Amino acid sequence: MPNNHETLTSLFSDIADAIREKTGGTATIMADEFPIAISEIETIVSDENLEDELNTQDNLIKEITTMLNRKMPENLTEELNK
């Protein structure tokens, strides 16, 4: 990506905008706060991804349990046991 910032002010403004875009925040972020703000983004993303993954696994477990709890026809059970 080309460097299109002519000043540090422009660069820092874009970094702060990117952080706010990811966090949904609107507050001013000072350059000294960038490391903390960025580390919080990683935590937020990780927590959301973990929650999504757990929901997916929970739904899969429910589907498998439902399938296992269904009664199969007797003749199908006999065929499977051969």
TORPA-4810 file (N, C-alpha, C, O; in nm, 3 decimals):
<nodes>
NODE_1_0.085_-0.116_0.000_0.000_0.000_0.000_0.090_0.124_0.000_0.179_0.135_0.084_M
NODE_2_0.068_0.215_-0.090_0.154_0.333_-0.098_0.131_0.426_0.020_0.022_0.432_0.078_P
NODE_3_0.236_0.497_0.056_0.228_0.594_0.165_0.171_0.724_0.108_0.239_0.795_0.034_N
NODE_4_0.047_0.754_0.141_-0.016_0.874_0.088_-0.040_0.981_0.195_-0.123_1.070_0.177_N
NODE_5_0.032_0.971_0.304_0.020_1.071_0.412_0.137_1.166_0.405_0.253_1.126_0.414_H
NODE_6_0.106_1.292_0.390_0.212_1.392_0.382_0.254_1.443_0.519_0.360_1.503_0.534_E
NODE_7_0.169_1.420_0.620_0.201_1.466_0.755_0.167_1.356_0.856_0.089_1.266_0.827_T
NODE_8_0.228_1.366_0.972_0.194_1.273_1.080_0.051_1.294_1.126_-0.017_1.199_1.164_L
NODE_9_0.005_1.416_1.123_-0.133_1.446_1.162_-0.230_1.370_1.073_-0.328_1.314_1.123_T
NODE_10_-0.206_1.368_0.943_-0.290_1.295_0.850_-0.285_1.146_0.877_-0.389_1.079_0.878_S
NODE_11_-0.165_1.093_0.899_-0.149_0.951_0.929_-0.221_0.913_1.057_-0.297_0.816_1.060_L
NODE_12_-0.198_0.991_1.164_-0.260_0.962_1.292_-0.412_0.973_1.285_-0.483_0.896_1.349_F
NODE_13_-0.462_1.067_1.208_-0.606_1.083_1.190_-0.666_0.958_1.125_-0.771_0.910_1.166_S
NODE_14_-0.598_0.907_1.022_-0.647_0.787_0.954_-0.640_0.664_1.045_-0.728_0.578_1.041_D
NODE_15_-0.534_0.656_1.126_-0.524_0.544_1.221_-0.639_0.550_1.322_-0.703_0.449_1.350_I
NODE_16_-0.664_0.668_1.376_-0.774_0.684_1.473_-0.908_0.652_1.408_-0.993_0.587_1.470_A
NODE_17_-0.928_0.696_1.284_-1.052_0.664_1.213_-1.069_0.514_1.194_-1.179_0.461_1.210_D
NODE_18_-0.960_0.445_1.161_-0.966_0.300_1.142_-1.001_0.229_1.272_-1.078_0.134_1.273_A
NODE_19_-0.943_0.276_1.382_-0.974_0.216_1.513_-1.122_0.238_1.546_-1.190_0.145_1.589_I
NODE_20_-1.170_0.361_1.526_-1.312_0.389_1.555_-1.404_0.307_1.466_-1.511_0.264_1.509_R
NODE_21_-1.364_0.286_1.341_-1.445_0.205_1.249_-1.460_0.063_1.302_-1.568_0.004_1.294_E
NODE_22_-1.353_0.007_1.356_-1.356_-0.130_1.408_-1.430_-0.141_1.540_-1.496_-0.241_1.567_K
NODE_23_-1.420_-0.037_1.623_-1.480_-0.045_1.757_-1.619_0.015_1.764_-1.695_-0.011_1.857_T
NODE_24_-1.654_0.097_1.663_-1.782_0.166_1.668_-1.778_0.289_1.757_-1.881_0.351_1.782_G
NODE_25_-1.661_0.325_1.804_-1.646_0.441_1.892_-1.653_0.572_1.816_-1.643_0.575_1.693_G
NODE_26_-1.670_0.679_1.890_-1.674_0.813_1.829_-1.579_0.910_1.898_-1.560_1.022_1.851_T
NODE_27_-1.520_0.868_2.009_-1.434_0.956_2.088_-1.301_0.982_2.018_-1.254_0.901_1.938_A
NODE_28_-1.242_1.094_2.052_-1.109_1.127_2.003_-1.009_1.027_2.061_-1.017_0.993_2.179_T
NODE_29_-0.916_0.980_1.978_-0.813_0.887_2.024_-0.678_0.955_2.000_-0.642_0.986_1.887_I
NODE_30_-0.604_0.978_2.107_-0.472_1.038_2.097_-0.373_0.931_2.051_-0.392_0.812_2.079_M
NODE_31_-0.269_0.972_1.981_-0.170_0.878_1.928_-0.110_0.791_2.038_-0.083_0.674_2.015_A
NODE_32_-0.090_0.847_2.157_-0.036_0.769_2.269_-0.131_0.656_2.310_-0.089_0.560_2.375_D
NODE_33_-0.259_0.666_2.273_-0.359_0.566_2.309_-0.376_0.458_2.202_-0.449_0.361_2.223_E
NODE_34_-0.309_0.474_2.086_-0.324_0.377_1.977_-0.292_0.234_2.020_-0.370_0.144_1.990_F
NODE_35_-0.181_0.209_2.090_-0.150_0.069_2.126_-0.261_0.004_2.210_-0.297_-0.112_2.187_P
NODE_36_-0.313_0.076_2.306_-0.419_0.022_2.391_-0.546_-0.001_2.308_-0.608_-0.107_2.318_I
NODE_37_-0.583_0.098_2.227_-0.704_0.086_2.146_-0.693_-0.031_2.049_-0.791_-0.103_2.028_A
NODE_38_-0.577_-0.049_1.990_-0.558_-0.159_1.895_-0.563_-0.293_1.968_-0.622_-0.388_1.916_I
NODE_39_-0.502_-0.303_2.085_-0.506_-0.431_2.158_-0.648_-0.464_2.200_-0.683_-0.582_2.209_S
NODE_40_-0.730_-0.365_2.226_-0.871_-0.391_2.260_-0.948_-0.441_2.140_-1.042_-0.520_2.156_E
NODE_41_-0.913_-0.399_2.021_-0.979_-0.449_1.899_-0.955_-0.598_1.887_-1.048_-0.673_1.857_I
NODE_42_-0.833_-0.643_1.910_-0.802_-0.785_1.902_-0.887_-0.865_2.000_-0.936_-0.973_1.967_E
NODE_43_-0.904_-0.813_2.121_-0.985_-0.882_2.221_-1.130_-0.888_2.177_-1.195_-0.992_2.189_T
NODE_44_-1.182_-0.777_2.125_-1.320_-0.774_2.078_-1.341_-0.873_1.965_-1.437_-0.950_1.967_I
NODE_45_-1.253_-0.873_1.869_-1.265_-0.964_1.755_-1.255_-1.108_1.800_-1.334_-1.192_1.758_V
NODE_46_-1.159_-1.136_1.887_-1.143_-1.273_1.935_-1.267_-1.319_2.010_-1.314_-1.432_1.990_S
NODE_47_-1.322_-1.234_2.096_-1.441_-1.271_2.172_-1.559_-1.296_2.079_-1.634_-1.392_2.098_D
NODE_48_-1.577_-1.211_1.977_-1.687_-1.230_1.883_-1.669_-1.359_1.804_-1.764_-1.435_1.786_E
NODE_49_-1.547_-1.384_1.757_-1.522_-1.506_1.682_-1.544_-1.629_1.769_-1.599_-1.728_1.722_N
NODE_50_-1.501_-1.623_1.893_-1.520_-1.734_1.985_-1.669_-1.758_2.008_-1.714_-1.873_2.007_L
NODE_51_-1.744_-1.652_2.028_-1.888_-1.666_2.050_-1.955_-1.727_1.928_-2.040_-1.815_1.942_E
NODE_52_-1.919_-1.681_1.808_-1.974_-1.738_1.685_-1.939_-1.886_1.673_-2.024_-1.968_1.638_D
NODE_53_-1.814_-1.920_1.703_-1.770_-2.059_1.693_-1.846_-2.147_1.793_-1.889_-2.257_1.760_E
NODE_54_-1.863_-2.097_1.916_-1.936_-2.173_2.017_-2.082_-2.190_1.977_-2.139_-2.298_1.998_L
NODE_55_-2.144_-2.087_1.921_-2.282_-2.098_1.875_-2.294_-2.200_1.764_-2.389_-2.279_1.761_N
NODE_56_-2.199_-2.200_1.672_-2.198_-2.297_1.562_-2.185_-2.438_1.617_-2.258_-2.528_1.575_T
NODE_57_-2.093_-2.458_1.709_-2.074_-2.591_1.768_-2.197_-2.634_1.846_-2.237_-2.750_1.839_Q
NODE_58_-2.257_-2.541_1.920_-2.377_-2.573_1.997_-2.491_-2.615_1.904_-2.562_-2.712_1.932_D
NODE_59_-2.509_-2.542_1.794_-2.613_-2.578_1.698_-2.586_-2.713_1.635_-2.679_-2.792_1.615_N
NODE_60_-2.461_-2.742_1.603_-2.425_-2.870_1.545_-2.453_-2.984_1.643_-2.504_-3.089_1.604_L
NODE_61_-2.418_-2.964_1.769_-2.445_-3.065_1.872_-2.595_-3.090_1.884_-2.639_-3.204_1.896_I
NODE_62_-2.674_-2.983_1.880_-2.820_-2.998_1.889_-2.874_-3.078_1.770_-2.960_-3.164_1.787_K
NODE_63_-2.824_-3.048_1.651_-2.869_-3.120_1.531_-2.832_-3.267_1.539_-2.914_-3.354_1.506_E
NODE_64_-2.710_-3.296_1.581_-2.666_-3.436_1.591_-2.748_-3.509_1.697_-2.788_-3.623_1.675_I
NODE_65_-2.771_-3.444_1.810_-2.851_-3.505_1.916_-2.992_-3.536_1.868_-3.046_-3.643_1.896_T
NODE_66_-3.051_-3.442_1.795_-3.186_-3.463_1.740_-3.186_-3.583_1.646_-3.276_-3.666_1.651_T
NODE_67_-3.086_-3.591_1.561_-3.078_-3.704_1.468_-3.062_-3.836_1.541_-3.124_-3.936_1.504_M
NODE_68_-2.980_-3.837_1.645_-2.957_-3.960_1.719_-3.079_-4.002_1.800_-3.099_-4.121_1.826_L
NODE_69_-3.159_-3.906_1.840_-3.277_-3.936_1.921_-3.396_-3.985_1.838_-3.493_-4.038_1.894_N
NODE_70_-3.390_-3.967_1.707_-3.497_-4.015_1.622_-3.494_-4.168_1.617_-3.387_-4.229_1.612_R
NODE_71_-3.611_-4.227_1.617_-3.616_-4.372_1.607_-3.607_-4.411_1.461_-3.679_-4.359_1.375_K
NODE_72_-3.517_-4.504_1.434_-3.507_-4.556_1.298_-3.605_-4.671_1.283_-3.637_-4.739_1.381_M
NODE_73_-3.654_-4.693_1.162_-3.740_-4.809_1.140_-3.667_-4.937_1.179_-3.545_-4.947_1.162_P
NODE_74_-3.741_-5.034_1.230_-3.682_-5.157_1.280_-3.599_-5.229_1.174_-3.490_-5.279_1.203_E
NODE_75_-3.648_-5.234_1.052_-3.576_-5.306_0.948_-3.445_-5.236_0.913_-3.348_-5.303_0.877_N
NODE_76_-3.440_-5.106_0.922_-3.318_-5.032_0.894_-3.216_-5.059_1.003_-3.097_-5.073_0.975_L
NODE_77_-3.262_-5.066_1.127_-3.172_-5.098_1.236_-3.112_-5.236_1.218_-2.993_-5.256_1.243_T
NODE_78_-3.193_-5.332_1.175_-3.143_-5.468_1.152_-3.041_-5.468_1.040_-2.940_-5.537_1.049_E
NODE_79_-3.066_-5.392_0.933_-2.972_-5.387_0.821_-2.839_-5.326_0.865_-2.733_-5.371_0.821_E
NODE_80_-2.844_-5.226_0.948_-2.721_-5.161_0.994_-2.640_-5.251_1.086_-2.517_-5.239_1.091_L
NODE_81_-2.706_-5.339_1.157_-2.638_-5.428_1.250_-2.580_-5.552_1.185_-2.512_-5.630_1.252_N
NODE_82_-2.604_-5.573_1.056_-2.553_-5.692_0.988_-2.405_-5.685_0.970_-2.345_-5.777_0.914_K
</nodes>
